Amino acid sequence: MTVLVGFVPNPFGEAALTAGVAEARRREEPLLVVNMSRDDVLADAHRAGEGELARVRRDLDELGLTSEVRRIEEGNDPSEVLLEVAGEVDASVIVIGLRHRSPVGKLLLGSSAQRILLDAACPVLAVKPA
């Protein structure tokens, strides 16, 4: 089994990464960090640059964790991609960063986090930055 982290290059992604490391250590499982970039937009704020992903790899290596960092660039729905990867690797838990959204924002825009929470076949740990 594997601890799966949905990573974005912002404080929410960093919070998810920190919690994912703690979960991987606690469960004594490998860690898979996934960064997803939508293929239907030219500039995606959720896309981590190569430098950012290299930093994450270095940090995980320094911690001595069995880990992998993947960028996935196919697909339009990050929640769908994360759920597919969770099934492929038999994830024991999915760790995601969660941001506050107003009730109107949830109604109009939907929520990737909500879809992951509702559709995941494994537990989901949703964290916020300190």
A tleap script that builds the chain and sets N, CA, C and O, in Angstrom:
source leaprc.protein.ff14SB
mol = sequence {
  NMET THR VAL LEU VAL GLY PHE VAL PRO ASN
  PRO PHE GLY GLU ALA ALA LEU THR ALA GLY
  VAL ALA GLU ALA ARG ARG ARG GLU GLU PRO
  LEU LEU VAL VAL ASN MET SER ARG ASP ASP
  VAL LEU ALA ASP ALA HIE ARG ALA GLY GLU
  GLY GLU LEU ALA ARG VAL ARG ARG ASP LEU
  ASP GLU LEU GLY LEU THR SER GLU VAL ARG
  ARG ILE GLU GLU GLY ASN ASP PRO SER GLU
  VAL LEU LEU GLU VAL ALA GLY GLU VAL ASP
  ALA SER VAL ILE VAL ILE GLY LEU ARG HIE
  ARG SER PRO VAL GLY LYS LEU LEU LEU GLY
  SER SER ALA GLN ARG ILE LEU LEU ASP ALA
  ALA CYS PRO VAL LEU ALA VAL LYS PRO CALA
}
set mol.1.N position { 0.841 -1.177 0.000 }
set mol.1.CA position { 0.000 0.000 0.000 }
set mol.1.C position { 0.887 1.241 0.000 }
set mol.1.O position { 2.077 1.175 0.309 }
set mol.2.N position { 0.287 2.364 -0.350 }
set mol.2.CA position { 1.036 3.599 -0.559 }
set mol.2.C position { 0.258 4.788 -0.006 }
set mol.2.O position { -0.970 4.828 -0.091 }
set mol.3.N position { 0.965 5.743 0.551 }
set mol.3.CA position { 0.372 7.019 0.937 }
set mol.3.C position { 0.470 7.928 -0.280 }
set mol.3.O position { 1.561 8.157 -0.802 }
set mol.4.N position { -0.664 8.443 -0.732 }
set mol.4.CA position { -0.729 9.285 -1.929 }
set mol.4.C position { -1.003 10.726 -1.531 }
set mol.4.O position { -1.946 11.009 -0.792 }
set mol.5.N position { -0.165 11.640 -2.030 }
set mol.5.CA position { -0.319 13.068 -1.739 }
set mol.5.C position { -0.615 13.805 -3.036 }
set mol.5.O position { 0.117 13.666 -4.016 }
set mol.6.N position { -1.690 14.590 -3.041 }
set mol.6.CA position { -1.968 15.507 -4.130 }
set mol.6.C position { -1.236 16.807 -3.843 }
set mol.6.O position { -1.574 17.519 -2.897 }
set mol.7.N position { -0.234 17.117 -4.657 }
set mol.7.CA position { 0.634 18.271 -4.382 }
set mol.7.C position { 0.394 19.394 -5.375 }
set mol.7.O position { 0.343 19.168 -6.584 }
set mol.8.N position { 0.247 20.600 -4.859 }
set mol.8.CA position { 0.225 21.820 -5.662 }
set mol.8.C position { 1.244 22.773 -5.050 }
set mol.8.O position { 1.469 22.728 -3.840 }
set mol.9.N position { 1.866 23.634 -5.854 }
set mol.9.CA position { 2.932 24.496 -5.335 }
set mol.9.C position { 2.395 25.737 -4.612 }
set mol.9.O position { 2.514 26.860 -5.103 }
set mol.10.N position { 1.811 25.510 -3.455 }
set mol.10.CA position { 1.301 26.596 -2.619 }
set mol.10.C position { 1.244 26.094 -1.173 }
set mol.10.O position { 1.578 24.935 -0.926 }
set mol.11.N position { 0.836 26.921 -0.218 }
set mol.11.CA position { 0.806 26.471 1.178 }
set mol.11.C position { -0.092 25.255 1.418 }
set mol.11.O position { 0.178 24.469 2.326 }
set mol.12.N position { -1.146 25.085 0.629 }
set mol.12.CA position { -2.034 23.938 0.800 }
set mol.12.C position { -1.330 22.649 0.378 }
set mol.12.O position { -1.474 21.613 1.027 }
set mol.13.N position { -0.574 22.719 -0.706 }
set mol.13.CA position { 0.199 21.571 -1.153 }
set mol.13.C position { 1.319 21.229 -0.183 }
set mol.13.O position { 1.594 20.054 0.061 }
set mol.14.N position { 1.962 22.246 0.370 }
set mol.14.CA position { 3.015 22.010 1.359 }
set mol.14.C position { 2.449 21.356 2.614 }
set mol.14.O position { 3.076 20.471 3.196 }
set mol.15.N position { 1.257 21.796 3.031 }
set mol.15.CA position { 0.606 21.185 4.198 }
set mol.15.C position { 0.278 19.719 3.920 }
set mol.15.O position { 0.454 18.864 4.788 }
set mol.16.N position { -0.199 19.434 2.710 }
set mol.16.CA position { -0.505 18.054 2.342 }
set mol.16.C position { 0.772 17.211 2.321 }
set mol.16.O position { 0.774 16.071 2.784 }
set mol.17.N position { 1.847 17.769 1.787 }
set mol.17.CA position { 3.115 17.047 1.729 }
set mol.17.C position { 3.628 16.731 3.136 }
set mol.17.O position { 4.055 15.607 3.402 }
set mol.18.N position { 3.588 17.705 4.023 }
set mol.18.CA position { 4.033 17.493 5.404 }
set mol.18.C position { 3.208 16.404 6.085 }
set mol.18.O position { 3.758 15.526 6.750 }
set mol.19.N position { 1.894 16.465 5.918 }
set mol.19.CA position { 1.019 15.451 6.515 }
set mol.19.C position { 1.244 14.088 5.869 }
set mol.19.O position { 1.189 13.061 6.547 }
set mol.20.N position { 1.495 14.075 4.565 }
set mol.20.CA position { 1.759 12.815 3.868 }
set mol.20.C position { 3.029 12.139 4.359 }
set mol.20.O position { 3.062 10.920 4.524 }
set mol.21.N position { 4.072 12.921 4.593 }
set mol.21.CA position { 5.318 12.387 5.137 }
set mol.21.C position { 5.057 11.750 6.503 }
set mol.21.O position { 5.527 10.647 6.782 }
set mol.22.N position { 4.306 12.452 7.344 }
set mol.22.CA position { 3.992 11.919 8.669 }
set mol.22.C position { 3.193 10.613 8.563 }
set mol.22.O position { 3.446 9.664 9.305 }
set mol.23.N position { 2.236 10.574 7.647 }
set mol.23.CA position { 1.428 9.356 7.455 }
set mol.23.C position { 2.282 8.205 6.943 }
set mol.23.O position { 2.141 7.077 7.414 }
set mol.24.N position { 3.169 8.474 5.981 }
set mol.24.CA position { 4.029 7.430 5.429 }
set mol.24.C position { 4.931 6.854 6.523 }
set mol.24.O position { 5.130 5.641 6.597 }
set mol.25.N position { 5.461 7.713 7.351 }
set mol.25.CA position { 6.289 7.236 8.467 }
set mol.25.C position { 5.457 6.423 9.444 }
set mol.25.O position { 5.868 5.339 9.858 }
set mol.26.N position { 4.299 6.935 9.813 }
set mol.26.CA position { 3.439 6.256 10.788 }
set mol.26.C position { 3.005 4.888 10.287 }
set mol.26.O position { 2.983 3.921 11.048 }
set mol.27.N position { 2.662 4.805 9.008 }
set mol.27.CA position { 2.174 3.561 8.416 }
set mol.27.C position { 3.299 2.663 7.912 }
set mol.27.O position { 3.075 1.502 7.570 }
set mol.28.N position { 4.539 3.227 7.869 }
set mol.28.CA position { 5.691 2.519 7.316 }
set mol.28.C position { 5.399 2.064 5.883 }
set mol.28.O position { 5.578 0.899 5.529 }
set mol.29.N position { 4.948 3.019 5.080 }
set mol.29.CA position { 4.593 2.777 3.676 }
set mol.29.C position { 5.322 3.767 2.781 }
set mol.29.O position { 5.745 4.829 3.237 }
set mol.30.N position { 5.469 3.416 1.497 }
set mol.30.CA position { 6.049 4.382 0.563 }
set mol.30.C position { 5.121 5.567 0.334 }
set mol.30.O position { 3.916 5.492 0.574 }
set mol.31.N position { 5.703 6.650 -0.129 }
set mol.31.CA position { 4.970 7.887 -0.378 }
set mol.31.C position { 5.001 8.191 -1.873 }
set mol.31.O position { 6.062 8.162 -2.496 }
set mol.32.N position { 3.854 8.478 -2.434 }
set mol.32.CA position { 3.756 8.909 -3.833 }
set mol.32.C position { 3.181 10.313 -3.851 }
set mol.32.O position { 2.067 10.540 -3.379 }
set mol.33.N position { 3.933 11.247 -4.392 }
set mol.33.CA position { 3.514 12.645 -4.511 }
set mol.33.C position { 3.136 12.883 -5.965 }
set mol.33.O position { 3.945 12.661 -6.865 }
set mol.34.N position { 1.910 13.334 -6.194 }
set mol.34.CA position { 1.408 13.563 -7.550 }
set mol.34.C position { 1.089 15.035 -7.741 }
set mol.34.O position { 0.375 15.646 -6.946 }
set mol.35.N position { 1.638 15.591 -8.818 }
set mol.35.CA position { 1.285 16.947 -9.239 }
set mol.35.C position { 0.605 16.819 -10.593 }
set mol.35.O position { 1.163 16.233 -11.521 }
set mol.36.N position { -0.594 17.363 -10.705 }
set mol.36.CA position { -1.374 17.225 -11.933 }
set mol.36.C position { -1.520 18.573 -12.598 }
set mol.36.O position { -1.874 19.560 -11.953 }
set mol.37.N position { -1.250 18.612 -13.873 }
set mol.37.CA position { -1.424 19.826 -14.662 }
set mol.37.C position { -2.496 19.575 -15.702 }
set mol.37.O position { -2.412 18.617 -16.470 }
set mol.38.N position { -3.496 20.425 -15.731 }
set mol.38.CA position { -4.583 20.254 -16.691 }
set mol.38.C position { -4.084 20.481 -18.105 }
set mol.38.O position { -3.282 21.382 -18.351 }
set mol.39.N position { -4.560 19.662 -19.037 }
set mol.39.CA position { -4.107 19.805 -20.419 }
set mol.39.C position { -5.000 20.721 -21.249 }
set mol.39.O position { -4.776 20.884 -22.449 }
set mol.40.N position { -6.019 21.325 -20.615 }
set mol.40.CA position { -6.918 22.191 -21.377 }
set mol.40.C position { -6.656 23.681 -21.139 }
set mol.40.O position { -7.430 24.521 -21.597 }
set mol.41.N position { -5.582 24.015 -20.432 }
set mol.41.CA position { -5.245 25.417 -20.188 }
set mol.41.C position { -3.761 25.635 -20.494 }
set mol.41.O position { -2.944 24.725 -20.354 }
set mol.42.N position { -3.438 26.835 -20.906 }
set mol.42.CA position { -2.044 27.146 -21.231 }
set mol.42.C position { -1.198 27.361 -19.981 }
set mol.42.O position { -0.042 26.942 -19.940 }
set mol.43.N position { -1.749 27.997 -18.983 }
set mol.43.CA position { -1.028 28.236 -17.735 }
set mol.43.C position { -1.877 27.728 -16.585 }
set mol.43.O position { -3.005 28.182 -16.392 }
set mol.44.N position { -1.337 26.785 -15.818 }
set mol.44.CA position { -2.070 26.183 -14.714 }
set mol.44.C position { -1.310 26.470 -13.425 }
set mol.44.O position { -0.168 26.040 -13.268 }
set mol.45.N position { -1.934 27.188 -12.509 }
set mol.45.CA position { -1.278 27.558 -11.248 }
set mol.45.C position { -0.974 26.333 -10.397 }
set mol.45.O position { -0.152 26.413 -9.484 }
set mol.46.N position { -1.609 25.215 -10.670 }
set mol.46.CA position { -1.364 24.002 -9.894 }
set mol.46.C position { -0.169 23.211 -10.405 }
set mol.46.O position { 0.260 22.251 -9.764 }
set mol.47.N position { 0.369 23.605 -11.550 }
set mol.47.CA position { 1.496 22.881 -12.140 }
set mol.47.C position { 2.786 23.304 -11.441 }
set mol.47.O position { 3.163 24.476 -11.455 }
set mol.48.N position { 3.446 22.336 -10.837 }
set mol.48.CA position { 4.731 22.610 -10.194 }
set mol.48.C position { 5.826 22.583 -11.252 }
set mol.48.O position { 5.835 21.710 -12.119 }
set mol.49.N position { 6.733 23.524 -11.183 }
set mol.49.CA position { 7.854 23.547 -12.103 }
set mol.49.C position { 8.858 22.447 -11.783 }
set mol.49.O position { 8.811 21.843 -10.712 }
set mol.50.N position { 9.763 22.194 -12.719 }
set mol.50.CA position { 10.775 21.152 -12.513 }
set mol.50.C position { 11.619 21.438 -11.273 }
set mol.50.O position { 11.974 20.519 -10.536 }
set mol.51.N position { 11.939 22.709 -11.043 }
set mol.51.CA position { 12.723 23.070 -9.859 }
set mol.51.C position { 11.992 22.739 -8.574 }
set mol.51.O position { 12.589 22.248 -7.616 }
set mol.52.N position { 10.707 23.010 -8.559 }
set mol.52.CA position { 9.888 22.719 -7.375 }
set mol.52.C position { 9.811 21.215 -7.124 }
set mol.52.O position { 9.944 20.762 -5.988 }
set mol.53.N position { 9.596 20.446 -8.187 }
set mol.53.CA position { 9.517 18.988 -8.039 }
set mol.53.C position { 10.867 18.407 -7.636 }
set mol.53.O position { 10.926 17.449 -6.865 }
set mol.54.N position { 11.953 18.982 -8.154 }
set mol.54.CA position { 13.293 18.533 -7.759 }
set mol.54.C position { 13.524 18.793 -6.276 }
set mol.54.O position { 14.113 17.964 -5.582 }
set mol.55.N position { 13.060 19.949 -5.785 }
set mol.55.CA position { 13.184 20.263 -4.357 }
set mol.55.C position { 12.429 19.253 -3.519 }
set mol.55.O position { 12.938 18.792 -2.497 }
set mol.56.N position { 11.205 18.897 -3.941 }
set mol.56.CA position { 10.411 17.913 -3.204 }
set mol.56.C position { 11.144 16.574 -3.186 }
set mol.56.O position { 11.213 15.921 -2.145 }
set mol.57.N position { 11.692 16.160 -4.329 }
set mol.57.CA position { 12.437 14.892 -4.392 }
set mol.57.C position { 13.635 14.920 -3.440 }
set mol.57.O position { 13.876 13.959 -2.709 }
set mol.58.N position { 14.386 16.030 -3.453 }
set mol.58.CA position { 15.553 16.158 -2.573 }
set mol.58.C position { 15.143 16.077 -1.108 }
set mol.58.O position { 15.767 15.370 -0.317 }
set mol.59.N position { 14.086 16.808 -0.754 }
set mol.59.CA position { 13.622 16.812 0.634 }
set mol.59.C position { 13.214 15.410 1.085 }
set mol.59.O position { 13.536 14.991 2.197 }
set mol.60.N position { 12.507 14.691 0.222 }
set mol.60.CA position { 12.076 13.334 0.574 }
set mol.60.C position { 13.264 12.393 0.675 }
set mol.60.O position { 13.304 11.538 1.560 }
set mol.61.N position { 14.233 12.542 -0.220 }
set mol.61.CA position { 15.444 11.719 -0.157 }
set mol.61.C position { 16.197 11.962 1.152 }
set mol.61.O position { 16.674 11.022 1.788 }
set mol.62.N position { 16.298 13.239 1.546 }
set mol.62.CA position { 16.998 13.587 2.787 }
set mol.62.C position { 16.312 12.990 4.008 }
set mol.62.O position { 16.961 12.695 5.012 }
set mol.63.N position { 14.984 12.811 3.916 }
set mol.63.CA position { 14.243 12.220 5.031 }
set mol.63.C position { 14.378 10.701 5.055 }
set mol.63.O position { 13.989 10.055 6.028 }
set mol.64.N position { 14.926 10.134 3.990 }
set mol.64.CA position { 15.126 8.700 3.942 }
set mol.64.C position { 13.865 7.903 3.664 }
set mol.64.O position { 13.798 6.713 3.973 }
set mol.65.N position { 12.870 8.549 3.085 }
set mol.65.CA position { 11.617 7.858 2.769 }
set mol.65.C position { 11.698 7.159 1.420 }
set mol.65.O position { 12.362 7.641 0.502 }
set mol.66.N position { 11.030 6.036 1.305 }
set mol.66.CA position { 10.815 5.431 -0.004 }
set mol.66.C position { 9.732 6.264 -0.660 }
set mol.66.O position { 8.598 6.300 -0.183 }
set mol.67.N position { 10.072 6.933 -1.751 }
set mol.67.CA position { 9.112 7.878 -2.324 }
set mol.67.C position { 9.286 8.000 -3.823 }
set mol.67.O position { 10.305 7.619 -4.398 }
set mol.68.N position { 8.235 8.553 -4.433 }
set mol.68.CA position { 8.245 8.856 -5.860 }
set mol.68.C position { 7.480 10.165 -6.044 }
set mol.68.O position { 6.500 10.422 -5.346 }
set mol.69.N position { 7.928 10.979 -6.977 }
set mol.69.CA position { 7.242 12.223 -7.329 }
set mol.69.C position { 6.873 12.130 -8.797 }
set mol.69.O position { 7.737 11.907 -9.645 }
set mol.70.N position { 5.589 12.301 -9.103 }
set mol.70.CA position { 5.108 12.216 -10.485 }
set mol.70.C position { 4.378 13.486 -10.871 }
set mol.70.O position { 3.640 14.068 -10.077 }
set mol.71.N position { 4.600 13.904 -12.114 }
set mol.71.CA position { 3.750 14.952 -12.689 }
set mol.71.C position { 2.910 14.269 -13.762 }
set mol.71.O position { 3.431 13.534 -14.601 }
set mol.72.N position { 1.626 14.518 -13.722 }
set mol.72.CA position { 0.704 13.959 -14.708 }
set mol.72.C position { 0.136 15.124 -15.499 }
set mol.72.O position { -0.420 16.063 -14.929 }
set mol.73.N position { 0.280 15.056 -16.820 }
set mol.73.CA position { -0.126 16.174 -17.662 }
set mol.73.C position { -1.263 15.823 -18.606 }
set mol.73.O position { -1.522 16.562 -19.556 }
set mol.74.N position { -1.938 14.723 -18.367 }
set mol.74.CA position { -3.107 14.387 -19.175 }
set mol.74.C position { -4.335 14.450 -18.290 }
set mol.74.O position { -4.302 14.029 -17.133 }
set mol.75.N position { -5.408 14.973 -18.834 }
set mol.75.CA position { -6.657 15.037 -18.088 }
set mol.75.C position { -7.049 16.459 -17.759 }
set mol.75.O position { -6.222 17.371 -17.787 }
set mol.76.N position { -8.301 16.633 -17.452 }
set mol.76.CA position { -8.840 17.958 -17.143 }
set mol.76.C position { -9.340 18.079 -15.716 }
set mol.76.O position { -9.606 19.184 -15.242 }
set mol.77.N position { -9.469 16.959 -15.027 }
set mol.77.CA position { -10.050 16.971 -13.682 }
set mol.77.C position { -9.043 16.391 -12.692 }
set mol.77.O position { -8.825 15.180 -12.670 }
set mol.78.N position { -8.428 17.244 -11.872 }
set mol.78.CA position { -7.429 16.749 -10.915 }
set mol.78.C position { -7.975 15.681 -9.973 }
set mol.78.O position { -7.262 14.737 -9.631 }
set mol.79.N position { -9.216 15.816 -9.554 }
set mol.79.CA position { -9.772 14.820 -8.640 }
set mol.79.C position { -9.880 13.463 -9.321 }
set mol.79.O position { -9.593 12.436 -8.706 }
set mol.80.N position { -10.288 13.450 -10.573 }
set mol.80.CA position { -10.388 12.191 -11.311 }
set mol.80.C position { -9.022 11.529 -11.454 }
set mol.80.O position { -8.885 10.320 -11.265 }
set mol.81.N position { -8.026 12.320 -11.786 }
set mol.81.CA position { -6.667 11.796 -11.938 }
set mol.81.C position { -6.169 11.225 -10.614 }
set mol.81.O position { -5.612 10.128 -10.585 }
set mol.82.N position { -6.362 11.951 -9.528 }
set mol.82.CA position { -5.890 11.486 -8.227 }
set mol.82.C position { -6.597 10.196 -7.815 }
set mol.82.O position { -5.967 9.290 -7.270 }
set mol.83.N position { -7.895 10.109 -8.072 }
set mol.83.CA position { -8.638 8.893 -7.747 }
set mol.83.C position { -8.167 7.708 -8.591 }
set mol.83.O position { -8.088 6.587 -8.089 }
set mol.84.N position { -7.855 7.942 -9.854 }
set mol.84.CA position { -7.335 6.873 -10.717 }
set mol.84.C position { -5.987 6.375 -10.203 }
set mol.84.O position { -5.761 5.169 -10.107 }
set mol.85.N position { -5.101 7.300 -9.874 }
set mol.85.CA position { -3.785 6.911 -9.361 }
set mol.85.C position { -3.939 6.157 -8.044 }
set mol.85.O position { -3.235 5.174 -7.811 }
set mol.86.N position { -4.843 6.598 -7.188 }
set mol.86.CA position { -5.078 5.912 -5.914 }
set mol.86.C position { -5.459 4.454 -6.144 }
set mol.86.O position { -4.993 3.568 -5.427 }
set mol.87.N position { -6.301 4.205 -7.136 }
set mol.87.CA position { -6.680 2.833 -7.462 }
set mol.87.C position { -5.519 2.035 -8.018 }
set mol.87.O position { -5.349 0.862 -7.686 }
set mol.88.N position { -4.714 2.673 -8.871 }
set mol.88.CA position { -3.567 1.988 -9.494 }
set mol.88.C position { -2.533 1.540 -8.467 }
set mol.88.O position { -1.971 0.451 -8.592 }
set mol.89.N position { -2.276 2.362 -7.457 }
set mol.89.CA position { -1.223 2.054 -6.482 }
set mol.89.C position { -1.773 1.446 -5.195 }
set mol.89.O position { -1.021 1.210 -4.249 }
set mol.90.N position { -3.072 1.194 -5.155 }
set mol.90.CA position { -3.716 0.657 -3.959 }
set mol.90.C position { -3.399 1.535 -2.750 }
set mol.90.O position { -2.872 1.064 -1.742 }
set mol.91.N position { -3.729 2.811 -2.874 }
set mol.91.CA position { -3.428 3.783 -1.824 }
set mol.91.C position { -4.128 3.422 -0.519 }
set mol.91.O position { -5.303 3.055 -0.508 }
set mol.92.N position { -3.393 3.532 0.569 }
set mol.92.CA position { -3.990 3.304 1.885 }
set mol.92.C position { -4.678 4.569 2.387 }
set mol.92.O position { -5.611 4.503 3.187 }
set mol.93.N position { -4.208 5.724 1.908 }
set mol.93.CA position { -4.791 7.013 2.271 }
set mol.93.C position { -4.402 8.025 1.193 }
set mol.93.O position { -3.323 7.945 0.606 }
set mol.94.N position { -5.299 8.972 0.947 }
set mol.94.CA position { -5.019 10.107 0.061 }
set mol.94.C position { -4.922 11.340 0.945 }
set mol.94.O position { -5.800 11.583 1.774 }
set mol.95.N position { -3.861 12.117 0.774 }
set mol.95.CA position { -3.682 13.336 1.565 }
set mol.95.C position { -3.795 14.529 0.623 }
set mol.95.O position { -3.096 14.608 -0.387 }
set mol.96.N position { -4.685 15.454 0.967 }
set mol.96.CA position { -4.900 16.644 0.144 }
set mol.96.C position { -4.922 17.888 1.017 }
set mol.96.O position { -5.263 17.826 2.198 }
set mol.97.N position { -4.555 19.013 0.425 }
set mol.97.CA position { -4.698 20.301 1.093 }
set mol.97.C position { -6.113 20.802 0.857 }
set mol.97.O position { -6.682 20.603 -0.217 }
set mol.98.N position { -6.667 21.443 1.850 }
set mol.98.CA position { -8.051 21.904 1.772 }
set mol.98.C position { -8.093 23.400 2.032 }
set mol.98.O position { -7.552 23.885 3.026 }
set mol.99.N position { -8.738 24.124 1.131 }
set mol.99.CA position { -8.869 25.571 1.327 }
set mol.99.C position { -10.317 25.903 1.669 }
set mol.99.O position { -11.237 25.165 1.316 }
set mol.100.N position { -10.499 26.996 2.343 }
set mol.100.CA position { -11.843 27.439 2.712 }
set mol.100.C position { -12.556 27.979 1.481 }
set mol.100.O position { -11.980 28.737 0.700 }
set mol.101.N position { -13.801 27.589 1.316 }
set mol.101.CA position { -14.615 28.113 0.216 }
set mol.101.C position { -15.968 28.514 0.772 }
set mol.101.O position { -16.514 27.855 1.656 }
set mol.102.N position { -16.491 29.585 0.249 }
set mol.102.CA position { -17.807 30.038 0.691 }
set mol.102.C position { -18.876 29.081 0.158 }
set mol.102.O position { -18.622 28.360 -0.807 }
set mol.103.N position { -20.051 29.060 0.759 }
set mol.103.CA position { -21.126 28.206 0.245 }
set mol.103.C position { -21.470 28.506 -1.215 }
set mol.103.O position { -21.753 27.589 -1.985 }
set mol.104.N position { -21.446 29.778 -1.598 }
set mol.104.CA position { -21.739 30.133 -2.988 }
set mol.104.C position { -20.635 29.623 -3.903 }
set mol.104.O position { -20.916 29.123 -4.992 }
set mol.105.N position { -19.381 29.743 -3.472 }
set mol.105.CA position { -18.260 29.239 -4.256 }
set mol.105.C position { -18.353 27.742 -4.481 }
set mol.105.O position { -18.026 27.255 -5.563 }
set mol.106.N position { -18.794 27.012 -3.479 }
set mol.106.CA position { -18.956 25.564 -3.610 }
set mol.106.C position { -20.064 25.240 -4.607 }
set mol.106.O position { -19.940 24.316 -5.410 }
set mol.107.N position { -21.132 26.002 -4.546 }
set mol.107.CA position { -22.276 25.759 -5.424 }
set mol.107.C position { -21.922 26.037 -6.882 }
set mol.107.O position { -22.262 25.248 -7.764 }
set mol.108.N position { -21.247 27.145 -7.140 }
set mol.108.CA position { -20.954 27.552 -8.510 }
set mol.108.C position { -19.781 26.807 -9.143 }
set mol.108.O position { -19.808 26.512 -10.338 }
set mol.109.N position { -18.765 26.506 -8.363 }
set mol.109.CA position { -17.539 25.991 -8.932 }
set mol.109.C position { -17.308 24.503 -8.709 }
set mol.109.O position { -16.427 23.917 -9.337 }
set mol.110.N position { -18.079 23.885 -7.828 }
set mol.110.CA position { -17.794 22.488 -7.518 }
set mol.110.C position { -16.532 22.414 -6.685 }
set mol.110.O position { -15.974 23.446 -6.314 }
set mol.111.N position { -16.080 21.221 -6.387 }
set mol.111.CA position { -14.907 21.101 -5.548 }
set mol.111.C position { -14.187 19.793 -5.821 }
set mol.111.O position { -14.764 18.714 -5.685 }
set mol.112.N position { -12.924 19.895 -6.207 }
set mol.112.CA position { -12.109 18.692 -6.384 }
set mol.112.C position { -11.981 17.951 -5.064 }
set mol.112.O position { -12.078 16.725 -5.017 }
set mol.113.N position { -11.761 18.701 -3.993 }
set mol.113.CA position { -11.624 18.074 -2.680 }
set mol.113.C position { -12.901 17.320 -2.311 }
set mol.113.O position { -12.839 16.208 -1.787 }
set mol.114.N position { -14.044 17.920 -2.583 }
set mol.114.CA position { -15.310 17.265 -2.261 }
set mol.114.C position { -15.454 15.965 -3.036 }
set mol.114.O position { -15.888 14.957 -2.479 }
set mol.115.N position { -15.099 15.977 -4.295 }
set mol.115.CA position { -15.203 14.759 -5.108 }
set mol.115.C position { -14.278 13.673 -4.573 }
set mol.115.O position { -14.666 12.508 -4.496 }
set mol.116.N position { -13.061 14.050 -4.205 }
set mol.116.CA position { -12.123 13.070 -3.647 }
set mol.116.C position { -12.674 12.511 -2.347 }
set mol.116.O position { -12.656 11.300 -2.128 }
set mol.117.N position { -13.166 13.394 -1.483 }
set mol.117.CA position { -13.721 12.943 -0.202 }
set mol.117.C position { -14.891 11.981 -0.384 }
set mol.117.O position { -15.026 11.016 0.368 }
set mol.118.N position { -15.731 12.241 -1.373 }
set mol.118.CA position { -16.921 11.420 -1.572 }
set mol.118.C position { -16.661 10.145 -2.367 }
set mol.118.O position { -17.306 9.125 -2.127 }
set mol.119.N position { -15.717 10.195 -3.319 }
set mol.119.CA position { -15.551 9.074 -4.244 }
set mol.119.C position { -14.360 8.164 -3.959 }
set mol.119.O position { -14.251 7.100 -4.569 }
set mol.120.N position { -13.480 8.544 -3.067 }
set mol.120.CA position { -12.294 7.723 -2.797 }
set mol.120.C position { -12.683 6.403 -2.148 }
set mol.120.O position { -13.578 6.347 -1.304 }
set mol.121.N position { -11.997 5.348 -2.555 }
set mol.121.CA position { -12.229 4.018 -1.989 }
set mol.121.C position { -11.405 3.800 -0.720 }
set mol.121.O position { -11.542 2.769 -0.063 }
set mol.122.N position { -10.552 4.764 -0.373 }
set mol.122.CA position { -9.710 4.669 0.819 }
set mol.122.C position { -9.944 5.929 1.663 }
set mol.122.O position { -10.589 6.872 1.202 }
set mol.123.N position { -9.432 5.948 2.876 }
set mol.123.CA position { -9.553 7.162 3.692 }
set mol.123.C position { -8.866 8.354 3.026 }
set mol.123.O position { -7.902 8.203 2.276 }
set mol.124.N position { -9.393 9.541 3.324 }
set mol.124.CA position { -8.821 10.789 2.814 }
set mol.124.C position { -8.493 11.671 4.021 }
set mol.124.O position { -9.322 11.879 4.906 }
set mol.125.N position { -7.277 12.174 4.029 }
set mol.125.CA position { -6.845 13.115 5.059 }
set mol.125.C position { -6.772 14.488 4.415 }
set mol.125.O position { -5.936 14.725 3.543 }
set mol.126.N position { -7.636 15.386 4.837 }
set mol.126.CA position { -7.672 16.749 4.301 }
set mol.126.C position { -7.069 17.679 5.346 }
set mol.126.O position { -7.526 17.719 6.489 }
set mol.127.N position { -6.038 18.429 4.947 }
set mol.127.CA position { -5.322 19.282 5.878 }
set mol.127.C position { -5.321 20.724 5.388 }
set mol.127.O position { -5.523 21.005 4.206 }
set mol.128.N position { -5.088 21.628 6.336 }
set mol.128.CA position { -4.978 23.056 6.015 }
set mol.128.C position { -3.599 23.535 6.471 }
set mol.128.O position { -3.006 22.959 7.382 }
set mol.129.N position { -3.096 24.588 5.834 }
set mol.129.CA position { -1.837 25.175 6.315 }
set mol.129.C position { -2.012 25.727 7.724 }
set mol.129.O position { -3.112 26.110 8.122 }
set mol.130.N position { -0.917 25.762 8.469 }
set mol.130.CA position { -0.973 26.288 9.856 }
set mol.130.C position { -1.330 27.746 9.850 }
set mol.130.O position { -1.425 28.363 10.910 }
savepdb mol mol.pdb
quit
